[in-house]
Each structure stands twice: as structure tokens, then as C-alpha cells.
Amino acid sequence: MHKDCLKMTELLNKLYDLEILKGDYVYIGSDIKAKSIEEAIAIMKIVYDSDIDEESEIIHFEEKTIQ
């Protein structure tokens, strides 16, 4: 693959849909704009005020690339 094309694909942002289980609750994030799944989870941790932690389980995620 051409190196300029590689750089372009690295810069593309993505949208994530996440469902995270913690105890009896499912936390849902839709269309989270992030560069990686890790960044999307970090954003959800901020939004849900640290209710999401190491014991939480990702039960669903979907990644969509936006151009």
C-alpha cells in the first residue's frame, strides 16, 4: 500500500457503539467519535463518572469508519 494512503487511513476517525455491563446495569454509548476502541472506552468512563472500571465487561461494540 502506498505510504500516503497508509497515513490517510491512520488519521481517519471512527464512530463506536458500545454496551458495557457493570453489575446489573448496561451503559450504552452511541456514535462515540474516537481514534480507537480504547479512546472510546475512556470517553465513556468520563461520561459515566467512573461507574465503568476494570470489572466492567464489554458486551457489544461496533466500529464504523468515517471519511
GIVENDA-V732464 format. One line per field, one symbol per residue. burial: # if it has 16 or more other C-alpha atoms within 10 Angstrom, else .. A space follows every 10 residues. Layout:
burial=???
//
This chain:
burial=.......... ...####### ##...##.#. .####.#..# #.##...... .#........ ..#....
//
